[in-house]
Amino acid sequence: MDLIRIYKVLSNPMRAQIVEWLKNPSAHFQEVYEEGVCVSDIQKKAQLSQSTISQYLALLQDTGLIQATRKGQWTFYKRNEANIEKVKQKIMNQL
């Protein structure tokens, strides 16, 4: 787990906002599925291009903060709570 990389990914306000939205998705999105929130719903809420949102989600997924589930042509995202807890513990141990 590379905390510096995680800090860099979260230094972008929209990427940090996406992680926050996914903490309580039913408060921020109309449709929430067991698998998470559809990428198109995240894109609509963020009001950014599909390519930008895809890039942001890929970075968040690469750092382990979110996880993706593909069902047919749709991809759903949700927080990876286990990894987020590990990040929190690592930060607490280092600071």
N, C-alpha and C positions, 0 to 999 in steps of 0.2 A: 504494500500500500504506500503510494507516493503522496504524502500530504501536500507537498509543494504543487504537484500537478492538480490535485483536488482544489487547492486554493486558487490556482489560476483559472480552472474551469468555472468555479463559483464567483470569480471576480467580475464576470459579465453579469450585469443586473438581470437580464432576461433569463439566462440559464439558472441563476439563483431563484428567480421568480417561478420558473417551471417546477423546480424541486419543491418550493413552498406550496404551489397549487396542488401538487400531487400528494402533499401531506394530508389534506382533507379534500379529496376530489369532488365529493358531492356538494360542497359549498361553492365550487368554482366552475363546474361543468354540468350541463343538463343531463348528459348520458354517461353513466359510469357503469362499467361492466366488471365482472369478477376478474377478468384479465387486466383491467386498468382502464385507461382513457385512450380513445382512438387518436392517432396522430393528427388527423384532420381537425378534431375538436381543439387540440392544443394549438394548432396553427391558427385557427379562427380567433381564439382568445388572445393570442400573442400579436395578431395582426402583422405577421411577418411572412415572407415568402416560404413556400414549401421547402425549397432547398436550404434556406437558412435554418428553419426549424429542424429539418432532418440532420443537419450538421450539428446543431446544438444537442439534440437528443443522442446522437452517436457519441459525442464527447462525454455526456453525462453517463451513458451506458458503459463506455470504456473505463471510466473511473469507478464504476460499480455503484454509483449513487441511484441509478434507476435500472429497471430490467424491462425487456421487451418480450412480448408474446405475439407471435404471428398466427393469425387465423384467416386462412384464405388470402384474400387480397388486402386485409386490414392488419395493421400493427397497433398493438395496445401497449401503453407504458404505465408503470407504477413504480413507486419508490422501492428500493431494496433496503428495507428497514434493518436487516441484519448487518449489512455493510455500513449503513449510516451509523449504527450503534458502535461498530468497530472504529470508525473514524472519530466519533466522539470520545471514545476511550483512549485512543492514541493521542488525541489532542490534550486530553486531561493529564495523561502520563508525561507528556513532553513539556507542558507549560507549568 
